[in-house]
Amino acid sequence: MGRGPLIVLVHGTFGRNSEWTTPGSTFLRLLAAQFPAPPLFWVFRWSGDNSEAARARAGIDLCRFLKALSCRWPAKKCYVIAHSHGGNIARQALSLPSSPTCGLVTLATPYLDFSARRLACIIHERIANGVFGLYEIGENAGGVVILPWRT
């Protein structure tokens, strides 16, 4: 088991078997190398159907999934990395009052209506040779403050 943070991967529409979420993928290897201790990766799989109803159900299910992980490992930081409409599912899940606090990274998400809430978000910025730099984002009176990532 990884000693680093929990990282939950959420695929996009029609992406249940997305290569980037599979163990040993280039994305996961490069991401894991950015942490001093190996992360514990989890994949949240939803129907992948292209409908508001499917995404709404998946948002509730993801919230439950994140709560279960945070109960099992309460001391670990948790981050969600979501692609495409998986980003809308993650934002919905994290906006529910019962959700745990998790960082959020969205990749190519077509942003839908969303009300901001307590999120300790991170951005992955592509730099040379596919390595990612991590930054922490906090909300401050409606604005966004970008701070260097602290390990």
C-alpha positions in Angstrom: 0.0 0.0 0.0 1.2 3.5 -0.8 2.4 5.7 2.1 1.6 8.9 0.2 -1.8 10.5 -0.5 -5.0 8.9 -1.8 -5.5 9.7 -5.4 -8.9 8.9 -7.0 -9.1 8.8 -10.8 -12.4 9.5 -12.5 -12.7 8.7 -16.2 -14.8 10.8 -18.6 -17.8 10.0 -20.8 -17.4 6.6 -22.6 -14.1 6.2 -20.8 -14.6 3.2 -18.4 -11.4 1.6 -19.7 -9.2 4.7 -20.1 -5.5 3.8 -20.5 -4.5 6.7 -18.2 -6.3 5.0 -15.2 -4.6 1.6 -15.6 -1.8 0.5 -13.2 1.6 1.2 -14.8 0.3 3.8 -17.3 2.8 6.6 -18.2 0.5 9.1 -16.5 0.4 7.3 -13.2 4.1 6.6 -13.2 5.0 10.2 -13.9 2.4 11.4 -11.3 3.6 8.9 -8.6 7.2 10.1 -9.1 6.2 13.6 -8.0 5.5 12.5 -4.4 8.1 11.6 -1.8 6.0 8.5 -0.8 4.1 6.4 -3.2 0.4 7.4 -3.6 -2.4 5.0 -3.2 -4.4 5.1 -6.5 -8.0 4.2 -6.7 -10.2 4.3 -9.9 -13.8 5.4 -9.6 -15.8 3.8 -12.4 -19.2 5.1 -13.4 -21.5 4.2 -16.3 -19.8 6.7 -18.7 -23.2 7.5 -20.2 -23.5 10.9 -21.8 -26.4 12.2 -19.8 -27.1 14.6 -16.9 -28.9 11.8 -15.0 -25.9 9.4 -15.3 -23.5 12.2 -14.1 -25.8 13.1 -11.2 -26.0 9.5 -10.0 -22.2 9.2 -10.4 -21.6 12.4 -8.4 -23.6 10.9 -5.4 -21.8 7.6 -5.7 -18.4 9.3 -5.9 -19.2 11.3 -2.7 -20.0 8.0 -0.9 -16.8 6.4 -2.3 -14.6 9.4 -1.1 -16.3 9.3 2.3 -15.5 5.6 2.6 -11.9 6.2 1.7 -11.5 9.1 4.1 -13.0 6.9 6.9 -10.6 4.1 6.2 -7.6 6.5 6.0 -8.5 9.6 7.9 -5.0 11.0 8.1 -4.2 10.8 4.4 -4.6 13.8 2.0 -7.0 13.0 -0.8 -7.0 14.2 -4.4 -9.3 13.6 -7.2 -8.1 13.7 -10.8 -10.9 13.7 -13.3 -11.1 13.8 -17.1 -13.8 15.3 -19.3 -17.3 15.0 -17.7 -15.6 13.1 -14.9 -14.5 16.5 -13.7 -18.2 17.6 -13.5 -18.9 14.5 -11.5 -16.1 15.2 -9.1 -17.1 18.8 -8.7 -20.6 17.7 -7.9 -19.5 15.1 -5.4 -17.2 17.5 -3.6 -19.9 20.2 -3.5 -22.2 17.9 -1.5 -22.4 18.9 2.2 -21.4 15.3 3.3 -18.3 15.1 1.1 -14.8 15.0 2.6 -12.3 17.8 1.7 -10.3 16.7 -1.3 -8.0 18.4 -3.8 -9.4 18.4 -7.3 -7.6 18.3 -10.7 -9.8 18.4 -13.8 -8.4 17.6 -17.3 -10.3 18.9 -20.3 -13.5 19.2 -18.4 -16.4 21.0 -20.1 -17.4 23.1 -17.0 -21.0 23.1 -16.3 -22.8 25.3 -13.7 -21.0 24.8 -10.4 -21.1 26.7 -7.1 -17.7 27.0 -5.5 -17.1 25.4 -2.0 -14.4 24.5 0.3 -11.9 22.8 -2.0 -8.2 22.5 -1.5 -7.5 22.1 -5.2 -4.4 21.4 -7.1 -3.4 22.0 -10.7 -1.1 19.9 -12.7 0.9 22.0 -15.1 2.7 20.2 -17.9 6.4 21.0 -18.0 9.4 19.5 -19.8 9.3 15.8 -20.8 5.9 15.1 -19.4 6.7 15.9 -15.7 4.0 17.6 -13.7 4.5 20.4 -11.3 1.9 20.6 -8.4 0.4 23.7 -7.1 -2.1 24.2 -4.3 -5.1 26.5 -4.8 -7.2 28.0 -2.1 -10.3 30.2 -2.3 -10.0 33.6 -0.7 -13.1 35.8 -0.6 -14.2 34.7 -4.1 -10.8 34.9 -5.6 -8.3 32.2 -6.3 -4.8 32.3 -4.7 -2.1 30.1 -6.3 0.6 29.0 -3.9 3.7 26.8 -4.5 2.9 23.1 -3.6 4.2 22.2 -0.1 5.4 18.6 0.5 
